[in-house]
């Protein structure tokens, strides 16, 4: 996550999903921004949706209005501005920048885990998404990814997880299927659903014994956001 992304179309859907989760479950959510420095690029400029209230505002009127104020006021277009706005109730915000250095990153994860102790879910918001083979932990720009061992660590603390993922340049159905299976492999007993948008997916993994909450989340997101956000689940053949 970079501050320059705040309020863009992906951010709008991201907060909408988090708000739906809180409303469906009453959970306290730790928002792990996975902050990296702004790069001066053009990413984060997809804010045209704010000029189309007839199409987008009905999804979540309060969210739309608050993001409109944030984007139009550059002095608060930051994750700190989001935290202060009250966009996500029942939330704790972890603001530490993600380091590339492997040792420093381990300390970063430990602090995130400790500070999220009272939370039911941790949301992880990397620039790009889940780890890739060509970008090993500790190397330059590895901060743009979340690694499977980090998800496993947070899982062992008893947190359900939500992970932000930009689609890679592969067939999306296959990517979603393979990634859900990897979640199930790496996180024992997880209930896993993906929520897809044109450019981004969100992977939800709920702890064992949270089947009712998982269903409530799916229903709430579908009610508010379909077809802008579509559910993707594996078909189980018995």
Order of alpha helices (4+ residues) and beta strands (2+ residues): alpha-beta-alpha-alpha-alpha-beta-alpha-beta-beta-beta-alpha-beta-alpha-beta-beta-alpha-beta
